[in-house]
Amino acid sequence: MREDSTLFEMLAGTKAKSRHHIMQRGYANPPGTGPSGETCGSCKHIFRTKRYRKCELRKATWTHGPGSDILARSPACKSWEHDT
């Protein structure tokens, strides 16, 4: 790994494509730790606007930008609950 890589990039096995690339870091728990076949988009904790998707369980850490976003297509985390 290059010295300027962040710890998150090393753990995720990815590298930012450009300086404007923002990794989604708003998940309550690591994606994929919840029920199989479910996504963040089917969870009751997802907060949607026209532009952003955020996890309401992390509301205290929300920024006013994409740094605290989540991807609706990400596999569900262990905090996933059915949207009623």
PDB file with SEQRES, HELIX, SHEET and CRYST1 records, atoms N, CA, C and O in Angstrom:
SEQRES   1 A   84  MET ARG GLU ASP SER THR LEU PHE GLU MET LEU ALA GLY          
SEQRES   2 A   84  THR LYS ALA LYS SER ARG HIS HIS ILE MET GLN ARG GLY          
SEQRES   3 A   84  TYR ALA ASN PRO PRO GLY THR GLY PRO SER GLY GLU THR          
SEQRES   4 A   84  CYS GLY SER CYS LYS HIS ILE PHE ARG THR LYS ARG TYR          
SEQRES   5 A   84  ARG LYS CYS GLU LEU ARG LYS ALA THR TRP THR HIS GLY          
SEQRES   6 A   84  PRO GLY SER ASP ILE LEU ALA ARG SER PRO ALA CYS LYS          
SEQRES   7 A   84  SER TRP GLU HIS ASP THR                                      
HELIX    1 AA1 LEU A    7  ALA A   12  1                                   6    
HELIX    2 AA2 CYS A   40  SER A   42  5                                   3    
HELIX    3 AA3 GLU A   56  THR A   61  5                                   6    
HELIX    4 AA4 PRO A   66  SER A   68  5                                   3    
SHEET    1 AA1 2 ILE A  46  ARG A  48  0                                        
SHEET    2 AA1 2 ARG A  53  CYS A  55 -1                                        
CRYST1    1.000    1.000    1.000  90.00  90.00  90.00 P 1           1          
ATOM      1  N   MET A   1       0.829  -1.191   0.000  1.00  0.00           N  
ATOM      2  CA  MET A   1       0.000   0.000   0.000  1.00  0.00           C  
ATOM      3  C   MET A   1       0.872   1.252   0.000  1.00  0.00           C  
ATOM      4  O   MET A   1       1.967   1.277   0.562  1.00  0.00           O  
ATOM      5  N   ARG A   2       0.365   2.251  -0.628  1.00  0.00           N  
ATOM      6  CA  ARG A   2       1.070   3.529  -0.615  1.00  0.00           C  
ATOM      7  C   ARG A   2       0.947   4.173   0.749  1.00  0.00           C  
ATOM      8  O   ARG A   2      -0.003   3.910   1.486  1.00  0.00           O  
ATOM      9  N   GLU A   3       1.893   5.006   1.080  1.00  0.00           N  
ATOM     10  CA  GLU A   3       1.895   5.650   2.393  1.00  0.00           C  
ATOM     11  C   GLU A   3       0.740   6.608   2.577  1.00  0.00           C  
ATOM     12  O   GLU A   3       0.298   6.815   3.708  1.00  0.00           O  
ATOM     13  N   ASP A   4       0.226   7.210   1.492  1.00  0.00           N  
ATOM     14  CA  ASP A   4      -0.834   8.195   1.633  1.00  0.00           C  
ATOM     15  C   ASP A   4      -2.220   7.567   1.614  1.00  0.00           C  
ATOM     16  O   ASP A   4      -3.211   8.294   1.684  1.00  0.00           O  
ATOM     17  N   SER A   5      -2.328   6.242   1.521  1.00  0.00           N  
ATOM     18  CA  SER A   5      -3.627   5.576   1.581  1.00  0.00           C  
ATOM     19  C   SER A   5      -4.171   5.668   3.000  1.00  0.00           C  
ATOM     20  O   SER A   5      -3.422   5.578   3.973  1.00  0.00           O  
ATOM     21  N   THR A   6      -5.467   5.845   3.103  1.00  0.00           N  
ATOM     22  CA  THR A   6      -6.072   5.912   4.423  1.00  0.00           C  
ATOM     23  C   THR A   6      -6.302   4.509   4.943  1.00  0.00           C  
ATOM     24  O   THR A   6      -6.320   3.548   4.174  1.00  0.00           O  
ATOM     25  N   LEU A   7      -6.476   4.394   6.236  1.00  0.00           N  
ATOM     26  CA  LEU A   7      -6.737   3.107   6.860  1.00  0.00           C  
ATOM     27  C   LEU A   7      -8.028   2.508   6.307  1.00  0.00           C  
ATOM     28  O   LEU A   7      -8.102   1.305   6.055  1.00  0.00           O  
ATOM     29  N   PHE A   8      -9.037   3.345   6.120  1.00  0.00           N  
ATOM     30  CA  PHE A   8     -10.310   2.857   5.584  1.00  0.00           C  
ATOM     31  C   PHE A   8     -10.121   2.261   4.198  1.00  0.00           C  
ATOM     32  O   PHE A   8     -10.696   1.215   3.898  1.00  0.00           O  
ATOM     33  N   GLU A   9      -9.331   2.900   3.350  1.00  0.00           N  
ATOM     34  CA  GLU A   9      -9.079   2.389   2.006  1.00  0.00           C  
ATOM     35  C   GLU A   9      -8.354   1.057   2.067  1.00  0.00           C  
ATOM     36  O   GLU A   9      -8.641   0.158   1.277  1.00  0.00           O  
ATOM     37  N   MET A  10      -7.411   0.920   3.002  1.00  0.00           N  
ATOM     38  CA  MET A  10      -6.672  -0.329   3.119  1.00  0.00           C  
ATOM     39  C   MET A  10      -7.597  -1.459   3.571  1.00  0.00           C  
ATOM     40  O   MET A  10      -7.513  -2.577   3.061  1.00  0.00           O  
ATOM     41  N   LEU A  11      -8.483  -1.162   4.532  1.00  0.00           N  
ATOM     42  CA  LEU A  11      -9.400  -2.180   5.018  1.00  0.00           C  
ATOM     43  C   LEU A  11     -10.444  -2.540   3.980  1.00  0.00           C  
ATOM     44  O   LEU A  11     -10.822  -3.705   3.858  1.00  0.00           O  
ATOM     45  N   ALA A  12     -10.910  -1.561   3.235  1.00  0.00           N  
ATOM     46  CA  ALA A  12     -11.940  -1.805   2.233  1.00  0.00           C  
ATOM     47  C   ALA A  12     -11.365  -2.395   0.960  1.00  0.00           C  
ATOM     48  O   ALA A  12     -12.108  -2.956   0.155  1.00  0.00           O  
ATOM     49  N   GLY A  13     -10.065  -2.283   0.758  1.00  0.00           N  
ATOM     50  CA  GLY A  13      -9.450  -2.806  -0.450  1.00  0.00           C  
ATOM     51  C   GLY A  13      -9.746  -1.954  -1.667  1.00  0.00           C  
ATOM     52  O   GLY A  13      -9.645  -2.415  -2.804  1.00  0.00           O  
ATOM     53  N   THR A  14     -10.112  -0.714  -1.418  1.00  0.00           N  
ATOM     54  CA  THR A  14     -10.416   0.199  -2.519  1.00  0.00           C  
ATOM     55  C   THR A  14      -9.549   1.437  -2.403  1.00  0.00           C  
ATOM     56  O   THR A  14      -8.922   1.693  -1.375  1.00  0.00           O  
ATOM     57  N   LYS A  15      -9.532   2.174  -3.457  1.00  0.00           N  
ATOM     58  CA  LYS A  15      -8.777   3.407  -3.480  1.00  0.00           C  
ATOM     59  C   LYS A  15      -9.658   4.491  -4.094  1.00  0.00           C  
ATOM     60  O   LYS A  15     -10.373   4.232  -5.062  1.00  0.00           O  
ATOM     61  N   ALA A  16      -9.612   5.672  -3.552  1.00  0.00           N  
ATOM     62  CA  ALA A  16     -10.396   6.766  -4.096  1.00  0.00           C  
ATOM     63  C   ALA A  16      -9.994   7.015  -5.545  1.00  0.00           C  
ATOM     64  O   ALA A  16      -8.809   7.042  -5.876  1.00  0.00           O  
ATOM     65  N   LYS A  17     -10.999   7.196  -6.410  1.00  0.00           N  
ATOM     66  CA  LYS A  17     -10.734   7.389  -7.833  1.00  0.00           C  
ATOM     67  C   LYS A  17     -10.267   8.805  -8.151  1.00  0.00           C  
ATOM     68  O   LYS A  17      -9.517   9.020  -9.103  1.00  0.00           O  
ATOM     69  N   SER A  18     -10.702   9.743  -7.371  1.00  0.00           N  
ATOM     70  CA  SER A  18     -10.279  11.123  -7.557  1.00  0.00           C  
ATOM     71  C   SER A  18     -10.384  11.834  -6.221  1.00  0.00           C  
ATOM     72  O   SER A  18     -10.874  11.273  -5.241  1.00  0.00           O  
ATOM     73  N   ARG A  19      -9.930  13.042  -6.191  1.00  0.00           N  
ATOM     74  CA  ARG A  19     -10.005  13.761  -4.921  1.00  0.00           C  
ATOM     75  C   ARG A  19     -11.429  14.144  -4.561  1.00  0.00           C  
ATOM     76  O   ARG A  19     -11.691  14.533  -3.423  1.00  0.00           O  
ATOM     77  N   HIS A  20     -12.363  14.042  -5.517  1.00  0.00           N  
ATOM     78  CA  HIS A  20     -13.761  14.366  -5.262  1.00  0.00           C  
ATOM     79  C   HIS A  20     -14.577  13.133  -4.887  1.00  0.00           C  
ATOM     80  O   HIS A  20     -15.754  13.242  -4.543  1.00  0.00           O  
ATOM     81  N   HIS A  21     -13.954  11.967  -4.953  1.00  0.00           N  
ATOM     82  CA  HIS A  21     -14.659  10.735  -4.613  1.00  0.00           C  
ATOM     83  C   HIS A  21     -14.854  10.681  -3.099  1.00  0.00           C  
ATOM     84  O   HIS A  21     -13.898  10.832  -2.338  1.00  0.00           O  
ATOM     85  N   ILE A  22     -16.092  10.466  -2.670  1.00  0.00           N  
ATOM     86  CA  ILE A  22     -16.407  10.391  -1.252  1.00  0.00           C  
ATOM     87  C   ILE A  22     -16.921   8.989  -0.949  1.00  0.00           C  
ATOM     88  O   ILE A  22     -17.867   8.522  -1.583  1.00  0.00           O  
ATOM     89  N   MET A  23     -16.301   8.317   0.018  1.00  0.00           N  
ATOM     90  CA  MET A  23     -16.800   7.012   0.428  1.00  0.00           C  
ATOM     91  C   MET A  23     -17.939   7.209   1.418  1.00  0.00           C  
ATOM     92  O   MET A  23     -17.888   8.083   2.284  1.00  0.00           O  
ATOM     93  N   GLN A  24     -18.952   6.391   1.274  1.00  0.00           N  
ATOM     94  CA  GLN A  24     -20.081   6.461   2.179  1.00  0.00           C  
ATOM     95  C   GLN A  24     -19.663   5.874   3.521  1.00  0.00           C  
ATOM     96  O   GLN A  24     -19.205   4.734   3.595  1.00  0.00           O  
ATOM     97  N   ARG A  25     -19.823   6.666   4.582  1.00  0.00           N  
ATOM     98  CA  ARG A  25     -19.405   6.240   5.917  1.00  0.00           C  
ATOM     99  C   ARG A  25     -20.513   6.419   6.942  1.00  0.00           C  
ATOM    100  O   ARG A  25     -20.236   6.550   8.134  1.00  0.00           O  
ATOM    101  N   GLY A  26     -21.754   6.427   6.501  1.00  0.00           N  
ATOM    102  CA  GLY A  26     -22.860   6.685   7.419  1.00  0.00           C  
ATOM    103  C   GLY A  26     -23.577   5.458   7.923  1.00  0.00           C  
ATOM    104  O   GLY A  26     -24.674   5.568   8.472  1.00  0.00           O  
ATOM    105  N   TYR A  27     -22.982   4.284   7.750  1.00  0.00           N  
ATOM    106  CA  TYR A  27     -23.639   3.049   8.166  1.00  0.00           C  
ATOM    107  C   TYR A  27     -23.588   2.881   9.682  1.00  0.00           C  
ATOM    108  O   TYR A  27     -22.590   3.220  10.318  1.00  0.00           O  
ATOM    109  N   ALA A  28     -24.677   2.351  10.258  1.00  0.00           N  
ATOM    110  CA  ALA A  28     -24.712   2.093  11.701  1.00  0.00           C  
ATOM    111  C   ALA A  28     -23.768   0.961  12.074  1.00  0.00           C  
ATOM    112  O   ALA A  28     -23.135   0.999  13.129  1.00  0.00           O  
ATOM    113  N   ASN A  29     -23.669  -0.044  11.213  1.00  0.00           N  
ATOM    114  CA  ASN A  29     -22.785  -1.201  11.389  1.00  0.00           C  
ATOM    115  C   ASN A  29     -22.264  -1.575  10.011  1.00  0.00           C  
ATOM    116  O   ASN A  29     -22.779  -1.076   9.010  1.00  0.00           O  
ATOM    117  N   PRO A  30     -21.265  -2.433   9.929  1.00  0.00           N  
ATOM    118  CA  PRO A  30     -20.721  -2.793   8.620  1.00  0.00           C  
ATOM    119  C   PRO A  30     -21.775  -3.438   7.715  1.00  0.00           C  
ATOM    120  O   PRO A  30     -22.479  -4.349   8.149  1.00  0.00           O  
ATOM    121  N   PRO A  31     -21.893  -2.980   6.471  1.00  0.00           N  
ATOM    122  CA  PRO A  31     -22.828  -3.595   5.536  1.00  0.00           C  
ATOM    123  C   PRO A  31     -22.513  -5.075   5.349  1.00  0.00           C  
ATOM    124  O   PRO A  31     -21.351  -5.479   5.324  1.00  0.00           O  
ATOM    125  N   GLY A  32     -23.566  -5.873   5.219  1.00  0.00           N  
ATOM    126  CA  GLY A  32     -23.394  -7.301   5.018  1.00  0.00           C  
ATOM    127  C   GLY A  32     -23.473  -8.122   6.293  1.00  0.00           C  
ATOM    128  O   GLY A  32     -23.378  -9.348   6.239  1.00  0.00           O  
ATOM    129  N   THR A  33     -23.645  -7.473   7.441  1.00  0.00           N  
ATOM    130  CA  THR A  33     -23.704  -8.196   8.709  1.00  0.00           C  
ATOM    131  C   THR A  33     -25.135  -8.527   9.111  1.00  0.00           C  
ATOM    132  O   THR A  33     -25.363  -9.145  10.151  1.00  0.00           O  
ATOM    133  N   GLY A  34     -26.100  -8.117   8.289  1.00  0.00           N  
ATOM    134  CA  GLY A  34     -27.513  -8.341   8.600  1.00  0.00           C  
ATOM    135  C   GLY A  34     -28.102  -9.496   7.823  1.00  0.00           C  
ATOM    136  O   GLY A  34     -27.372 -10.338   7.301  1.00  0.00           O  
ATOM    137  N   PRO A  35     -29.428  -9.539   7.745  1.00  0.00           N  
ATOM    138  CA  PRO A  35     -30.091 -10.637   7.048  1.00  0.00           C  
ATOM    139  C   PRO A  35     -29.742 -10.663   5.563  1.00  0.00           C  
ATOM    140  O   PRO A  35     -29.698  -9.626   4.900  1.00  0.00           O  
ATOM    141  N   SER A  36     -29.496 -11.864   5.058  1.00  0.00           N  
ATOM    142  CA  SER A  36     -29.146 -11.976   3.637  1.00  0.00           C  
ATOM    143  C   SER A  36     -30.369 -11.663   2.779  1.00  0.00           C  
ATOM    144  O   SER A  36     -31.503 -11.955   3.159  1.00  0.00           O  
ATOM    145  N   GLY A  37     -30.122 -11.076   1.637  1.00  0.00           N  
ATOM    146  CA  GLY A  37     -31.189 -10.713   0.720  1.00  0.00           C  
ATOM    147  C   GLY A  37     -31.806  -9.357   0.991  1.00  0.00           C  
ATOM    148  O   GLY A  37     -32.618  -8.885   0.195  1.00  0.00           O  
ATOM    149  N   GLU A  38     -31.449  -8.726   2.077  1.00  0.00           N  
ATOM    150  CA  GLU A  38     -31.986  -7.397   2.413  1.00  0.00           C  
ATOM    151  C   GLU A  38     -30.932  -6.343   2.138  1.00  0.00           C  
ATOM    152  O   GLU A  38     -29.735  -6.632   2.127  1.00  0.00           O  
ATOM    153  N   THR A  39     -31.391  -5.111   1.916  1.00  0.00           N  
ATOM    154  CA  THR A  39     -30.499  -3.985   1.639  1.00  0.00           C  
ATOM    155  C   THR A  39     -30.843  -2.820   2.555  1.00  0.00           C  
ATOM    156  O   THR A  39     -31.858  -2.837   3.252  1.00  0.00           O  
ATOM    157  N   CYS A  40     -29.995  -1.822   2.544  1.00  0.00           N  
ATOM    158  CA  CYS A  40     -30.272  -0.605   3.314  1.00  0.00           C  
ATOM    159  C   CYS A  40     -31.561   0.064   2.823  1.00  0.00           C  
ATOM    160  O   CYS A  40     -32.271   0.703   3.600  1.00  0.00           O  
ATOM    161  N   GLY A  41     -31.852  -0.087   1.542  1.00  0.00           N  
ATOM    162  CA  GLY A  41     -33.048   0.529   0.970  1.00  0.00           C  
ATOM    163  C   GLY A  41     -34.345  -0.043   1.499  1.00  0.00           C  
ATOM    164  O   GLY A  41     -35.382   0.616   1.420  1.00  0.00           O  
ATOM    165  N   SER A  42     -34.315  -1.268   2.042  1.00  0.00           N  
ATOM    166  CA  SER A  42     -35.530  -1.886   2.578  1.00  0.00           C  
ATOM    167  C   SER A  42     -35.618  -1.768   4.102  1.00  0.00           C  
ATOM    168  O   SER A  42     -36.508  -2.357   4.715  1.00  0.00           O  
ATOM    169  N   CYS A  43     -34.719  -1.025   4.706  1.00  0.00           N  
ATOM    170  CA  CYS A  43     -34.679  -0.863   6.158  1.00  0.00           C  
ATOM    171  C   CYS A  43     -35.529   0.319   6.602  1.00  0.00           C  
ATOM    172  O   CYS A  43     -35.651   1.313   5.886  1.00  0.00           O  
ATOM    173  N   LYS A  44     -36.115   0.202   7.790  1.00  0.00           N  
ATOM    174  CA  LYS A  44     -36.943   1.312   8.291  1.00  0.00           C  
ATOM    175  C   LYS A  44     -36.102   2.507   8.745  1.00  0.00           C  
ATOM    176  O   LYS A  44     -36.650   3.588   8.958  1.00  0.00           O  
ATOM    177  N   HIS A  45     -34.799   2.341   8.895  1.00  0.00           N  
ATOM    178  CA  HIS A  45     -33.935   3.414   9.384  1.00  0.00           C  
ATOM    179  C   HIS A  45     -33.373   4.300   8.272  1.00  0.00           C  
ATOM    180  O   HIS A  45     -32.642   5.246   8.564  1.00  0.00           O  
ATOM    181  N   ILE A  46     -33.694   4.023   7.004  1.00  0.00           N  
ATOM    182  CA  ILE A  46     -33.151   4.840   5.923  1.00  0.00           C  
ATOM    183  C   ILE A  46     -33.910   6.166   5.848  1.00  0.00           C  
ATOM    184  O   ILE A  46     -35.138   6.206   5.938  1.00  0.00           O  
ATOM    185  N   PHE A  47     -33.169   7.221   5.687  1.00  0.00           N  
ATOM    186  CA  PHE A  47     -33.734   8.568   5.518  1.00  0.00           C  
ATOM    187  C   PHE A  47     -33.388   9.008   4.110  1.00  0.00           C  
ATOM    188  O   PHE A  47     -32.213   9.044   3.743  1.00  0.00           O  
ATOM    189  N   ARG A  48     -34.395   9.344   3.317  1.00  0.00           N  
ATOM    190  CA  ARG A  48     -34.180   9.680   1.912  1.00  0.00           C  
ATOM    191  C   ARG A  48     -34.540  11.130   1.625  1.00  0.00           C  
ATOM    192  O   ARG A  48     -35.563  11.634   2.087  1.00  0.00           O  
ATOM    193  N   THR A  49     -33.701  11.776   0.871  1.00  0.00           N  
ATOM    194  CA  THR A  49     -34.026  13.061   0.270  1.00  0.00           C  
ATOM    195  C   THR A  49     -33.876  12.862  -1.232  1.00  0.00           C  
ATOM    196  O   THR A  49     -33.583  11.752  -1.677  1.00  0.00           O  
ATOM    197  N   LYS A  50     -34.068  13.897  -2.010  1.00  0.00           N  
ATOM    198  CA  LYS A  50     -33.871  13.755  -3.452  1.00  0.00           C  
ATOM    199  C   LYS A  50     -32.441  13.368  -3.781  1.00  0.00           C  
ATOM    200  O   LYS A  50     -32.189  12.678  -4.769  1.00  0.00           O  
ATOM    201  N   ARG A  51     -31.521  13.806  -2.966  1.00  0.00           N  
ATOM    202  CA  ARG A  51     -30.102  13.650  -3.291  1.00  0.00           C  
ATOM    203  C   ARG A  51     -29.335  12.674  -2.400  1.00  0.00           C  
ATOM    204  O   ARG A  51     -28.395  12.027  -2.861  1.00  0.00           O  
ATOM    205  N   TYR A  52     -29.722  12.562  -1.141  1.00  0.00           N  
ATOM    206  CA  TYR A  52     -28.928  11.798  -0.187  1.00  0.00           C  
ATOM    207  C   TYR A  52     -29.731  10.673   0.452  1.00  0.00           C  
ATOM    208  O   TYR A  52     -30.956  10.741   0.539  1.00  0.00           O  
ATOM    209  N   ARG A  53     -29.029   9.646   0.892  1.00  0.00           N  
ATOM    210  CA  ARG A  53     -29.586   8.552   1.686  1.00  0.00           C  
ATOM    211  C   ARG A  53     -28.739   8.475   2.953  1.00  0.00           C  
ATOM    212  O   ARG A  53     -27.512   8.416   2.879  1.00  0.00           O  
ATOM    213  N   LYS A  54     -29.386   8.474   4.100  1.00  0.00           N  
ATOM    214  CA  LYS A  54     -28.663   8.432   5.364  1.00  0.00           C  
ATOM    215  C   LYS A  54     -29.336   7.441   6.300  1.00  0.00           C  
ATOM    216  O   LYS A  54     -30.526   7.154   6.162  1.00  0.00           O  
ATOM    217  N   CYS A  55     -28.570   6.918   7.255  1.00  0.00           N  
ATOM    218  CA  CYS A  55     -29.102   6.001   8.260  1.00  0.00           C  
ATOM    219  C   CYS A  55     -29.494   6.826   9.481  1.00  0.00           C  
ATOM    220  O   CYS A  55     -28.672   7.548  10.046  1.00  0.00           O  
ATOM    221  N   GLU A  56     -30.769   6.709   9.884  1.00  0.00           N  
ATOM    222  CA  GLU A  56     -31.245   7.496  11.024  1.00  0.00           C  
ATOM    223  C   GLU A  56     -30.589   7.077  12.350  1.00  0.00           C  
ATOM    224  O   GLU A  56     -30.594   7.848  13.309  1.00  0.00           O  
ATOM    225  N   LEU A  57     -30.037   5.887  12.408  1.00  0.00           N  
ATOM    226  CA  LEU A  57     -29.349   5.464  13.630  1.00  0.00           C  
ATOM    227  C   LEU A  57     -28.055   6.246  13.852  1.00  0.00           C  
ATOM    228  O   LEU A  57     -27.533   6.278  14.967  1.00  0.00           O  
ATOM    229  N   ARG A  58     -27.542   6.869  12.808  1.00  0.00           N  
ATOM    230  CA  ARG A  58     -26.303   7.661  12.908  1.00  0.00           C  
ATOM    231  C   ARG A  58     -26.595   9.166  12.809  1.00  0.00           C  
ATOM    232  O   ARG A  58     -25.705   9.948  12.473  1.00  0.00           O  
ATOM    233  N   LYS A  59     -27.819   9.566  13.095  1.00  0.00           N  
ATOM    234  CA  LYS A  59     -28.227  10.968  12.939  1.00  0.00           C  
ATOM    235  C   LYS A  59     -27.316  11.945  13.687  1.00  0.00           C  
ATOM    236  O   LYS A  59     -27.101  13.060  13.212  1.00  0.00           O  
ATOM    237  N   ALA A  60     -26.793  11.563  14.813  1.00  0.00           N  
ATOM    238  CA  ALA A  60     -25.923  12.438  15.597  1.00  0.00           C  
ATOM    239  C   ALA A  60     -24.613  12.748  14.876  1.00  0.00           C  
ATOM    240  O   ALA A  60     -23.955  13.740  15.193  1.00  0.00           O  
ATOM    241  N   THR A  61     -24.230  11.919  13.919  1.00  0.00           N  
ATOM    242  CA  THR A  61     -22.958  12.122  13.213  1.00  0.00           C  
ATOM    243  C   THR A  61     -23.147  12.593  11.774  1.00  0.00           C  
ATOM    244  O   THR A  61     -22.182  12.649  11.012  1.00  0.00           O  
ATOM    245  N   TRP A  62     -24.383  12.934  11.391  1.00  0.00           N  
ATOM    246  CA  TRP A  62     -24.624  13.396  10.022  1.00  0.00           C  
ATOM    247  C   TRP A  62     -23.858  14.680   9.746  1.00  0.00           C  
ATOM    248  O   TRP A  62     -23.762  15.568  10.594  1.00  0.00           O  
ATOM    249  N   THR A  63     -23.323  14.753   8.554  1.00  0.00           N  
ATOM    250  CA  THR A  63     -22.734  16.000   8.069  1.00  0.00           C  
ATOM    251  C   THR A  63     -23.713  16.586   7.071  1.00  0.00           C  
ATOM    252  O   THR A  63     -24.709  15.947   6.732  1.00  0.00           O  
ATOM    253  N   HIS A  64     -23.453  17.756   6.610  1.00  0.00           N  
ATOM    254  CA  HIS A  64     -24.310  18.366   5.595  1.00  0.00           C  
ATOM    255  C   HIS A  64     -23.751  18.089   4.206  1.00  0.00           C  
ATOM    256  O   HIS A  64     -23.808  18.941   3.319  1.00  0.00           O  
ATOM    257  N   GLY A  65     -23.215  16.899   4.030  1.00  0.00           N  
ATOM    258  CA  GLY A  65     -22.636  16.518   2.752  1.00  0.00           C  
ATOM    259  C   GLY A  65     -22.626  15.014   2.590  1.00  0.00           C  
ATOM    260  O   GLY A  65     -23.186  14.294   3.417  1.00  0.00           O  
ATOM    261  N   PRO A  66     -21.997  14.533   1.536  1.00  0.00           N  
ATOM    262  CA  PRO A  66     -22.030  13.112   1.215  1.00  0.00           C  
ATOM    263  C   PRO A  66     -21.160  12.227   2.107  1.00  0.00           C  
ATOM    264  O   PRO A  66     -21.221  11.005   1.969  1.00  0.00           O  
ATOM    265  N   GLY A  67     -20.378  12.767   2.986  1.00  0.00           N  
ATOM    266  CA  GLY A  67     -19.507  11.966   3.838  1.00  0.00           C  
ATOM    267  C   GLY A  67     -20.250  11.063   4.800  1.00  0.00           C  
ATOM    268  O   GLY A  67     -19.699  10.050   5.233  1.00  0.00           O  
ATOM    269  N   SER A  68     -21.489  11.397   5.148  1.00  0.00           N  
ATOM    270  CA  SER A  68     -22.272  10.561   6.062  1.00  0.00           C  
ATOM    271  C   SER A  68     -23.399   9.834   5.335  1.00  0.00           C  
ATOM    272  O   SER A  68     -24.359   9.393   5.967  1.00  0.00           O  
ATOM    273  N   ASP A  69     -23.291   9.706   4.031  1.00  0.00           N  
ATOM    274  CA  ASP A  69     -24.301   9.012   3.233  1.00  0.00           C  
ATOM    275  C   ASP A  69     -24.147   7.506   3.318  1.00  0.00           C  
ATOM    276  O   ASP A  69     -23.125   6.988   3.768  1.00  0.00           O  
ATOM    277  N   ILE A  70     -25.186   6.819   2.876  1.00  0.00           N  
ATOM    278  CA  ILE A  70     -25.144   5.372   2.688  1.00  0.00           C  
ATOM    279  C   ILE A  70     -25.642   5.087   1.280  1.00  0.00           C  
ATOM    280  O   ILE A  70     -26.252   5.945   0.643  1.00  0.00           O  
ATOM    281  N   LEU A  71     -25.382   3.892   0.804  1.00  0.00           N  
ATOM    282  CA  LEU A  71     -25.917   3.445  -0.473  1.00  0.00           C  
ATOM    283  C   LEU A  71     -27.116   2.559  -0.195  1.00  0.00           C  
ATOM    284  O   LEU A  71     -27.018   1.606   0.579  1.00  0.00           O  
ATOM    285  N   ALA A  72     -28.253   2.863  -0.821  1.00  0.00           N  
ATOM    286  CA  ALA A  72     -29.469   2.083  -0.598  1.00  0.00           C  
ATOM    287  C   ALA A  72     -29.298   0.644  -1.064  1.00  0.00           C  
ATOM    288  O   ALA A  72     -29.975  -0.244  -0.545  1.00  0.00           O  
ATOM    289  N   ARG A  73     -28.429   0.387  -2.012  1.00  0.00           N  
ATOM    290  CA  ARG A  73     -28.233  -0.966  -2.534  1.00  0.00           C  
ATOM    291  C   ARG A  73     -27.219  -1.782  -1.715  1.00  0.00           C  
ATOM    292  O   ARG A  73     -26.963  -2.941  -2.041  1.00  0.00           O  
ATOM    293  N   SER A  74     -26.648  -1.202  -0.676  1.00  0.00           N  
ATOM    294  CA  SER A  74     -25.697  -1.929   0.174  1.00  0.00           C  
ATOM    295  C   SER A  74     -26.405  -3.043   0.922  1.00  0.00           C  
ATOM    296  O   SER A  74     -27.573  -2.900   1.285  1.00  0.00           O  
ATOM    297  N   PRO A  75     -25.711  -4.156   1.157  1.00  0.00           N  
ATOM    298  CA  PRO A  75     -26.311  -5.239   1.951  1.00  0.00           C  
ATOM    299  C   PRO A  75     -26.648  -4.738   3.354  1.00  0.00           C  
ATOM    300  O   PRO A  75     -25.961  -3.874   3.899  1.00  0.00           O  
ATOM    301  N   ALA A  76     -27.701  -5.284   3.921  1.00  0.00           N  
ATOM    302  CA  ALA A  76     -28.187  -4.849   5.230  1.00  0.00           C  
ATOM    303  C   ALA A  76     -27.150  -5.091   6.330  1.00  0.00           C  
ATOM    304  O   ALA A  76     -26.368  -6.041   6.276  1.00  0.00           O  
ATOM    305  N   CYS A  77     -27.169  -4.206   7.324  1.00  0.00           N  
ATOM    306  CA  CYS A  77     -26.287  -4.384   8.484  1.00  0.00           C  
ATOM    307  C   CYS A  77     -27.081  -5.073   9.593  1.00  0.00           C  
ATOM    308  O   CYS A  77     -28.273  -5.339   9.436  1.00  0.00           O  
ATOM    309  N   LYS A  78     -26.419  -5.361  10.710  1.00  0.00           N  
ATOM    310  CA  LYS A  78     -27.082  -6.084  11.796  1.00  0.00           C  
ATOM    311  C   LYS A  78     -28.155  -5.247  12.505  1.00  0.00           C  
ATOM    312  O   LYS A  78     -28.926  -5.790  13.296  1.00  0.00           O  
ATOM    313  N   SER A  79     -28.217  -3.940  12.236  1.00  0.00           N  
ATOM    314  CA  SER A  79     -29.261  -3.092  12.816  1.00  0.00           C  
ATOM    315  C   SER A  79     -30.497  -2.992  11.919  1.00  0.00           C  
ATOM    316  O   SER A  79     -31.415  -2.224  12.207  1.00  0.00           O  
ATOM    317  N   TRP A  80     -30.518  -3.768  10.833  1.00  0.00           N  
ATOM    318  CA  TRP A  80     -31.614  -3.725   9.874  1.00  0.00           C  
ATOM    319  C   TRP A  80     -32.930  -4.124  10.549  1.00  0.00           C  
ATOM    320  O   TRP A  80     -32.990  -5.097  11.301  1.00  0.00           O  
ATOM    321  N   GLU A  81     -33.976  -3.354  10.265  1.00  0.00           N  
ATOM    322  CA  GLU A  81     -35.326  -3.664  10.745  1.00  0.00           C  
ATOM    323  C   GLU A  81     -36.279  -3.495   9.580  1.00  0.00           C  
ATOM    324  O   GLU A  81     -36.073  -2.643   8.715  1.00  0.00           O  
ATOM    325  N   HIS A  82     -37.321  -4.307   9.559  1.00  0.00           N  
ATOM    326  CA  HIS A  82     -38.291  -4.282   8.466  1.00  0.00           C  
ATOM    327  C   HIS A  82     -39.013  -2.944   8.406  1.00  0.00           C  
ATOM    328  O   HIS A  82     -39.432  -2.405   9.430  1.00  0.00           O  
ATOM    329  N   ASP A  83     -39.152  -2.416   7.203  1.00  0.00           N  
ATOM    330  CA  ASP A  83     -39.882  -1.164   6.994  1.00  0.00           C  
ATOM    331  C   ASP A  83     -41.369  -1.469   6.985  1.00  0.00           C  
ATOM    332  O   ASP A  83     -41.857  -2.187   6.113  1.00  0.00           O  
ATOM    333  N   THR A  84     -42.093  -0.918   7.965  1.00  0.00           N  
ATOM    334  CA  THR A  84     -43.523  -1.202   8.044  1.00  0.00           C  
ATOM    335  C   THR A  84     -44.355  -0.073   7.539  1.00  0.00           C  
ATOM    336  O   THR A  84     -45.583  -0.162   7.541  1.00  0.00           O  
TER     337      THR A  84                                                      
END                                                                             
